[in-house]
């Protein structure tokens, strides 16, 4: 009996230790805002292009496939306990309140946000409040991800422009040619993210804002965001390789 019990306990332990599947990670992307990166990639790339090229990029950068590819690259970095911790934190009532505040910004088409940004120069935020927003931005990697998406889109557009002229560059040469854009994109993204957060969370007490920043500093959530930052360039590089091969 003891041996049967031991075998059952070992089997249960191994099952618990099994890494999560890629499909199990995908819902976390929605909670963490990463899904938006997948959804924005194709529309950003398709701007100003003809119908044939738009259709090609829509297929190559389809949001569902992009997020699933990202999940496959990240799945091995998590165990079930980390996955559950991230899901619990990102799905918590606190996180949902802040997500609702973010969604509300777009309900008037962004007009109120534009007015708020115009007023910031005359009425700068309190230093303590700005520090909290910057802490949250750093923990959630919001500026980093926004700038990285714009940079990778820009690199891909540069490759498309070269292909239109019958030319191409390998990934290393393309990175060298576009590297100067990265810092400008980071600065612009940081300014946009700061003003957005200051406006979206203006009704949130500072104590709750600090608690929300601490949520993103928890190990499982931090790993999710940091791993996404590392993997995003790979997703684009693979798809640029397909474009070079005449996809």
Beta strands, then each sheet from edge to edge (+ up, - down):
end
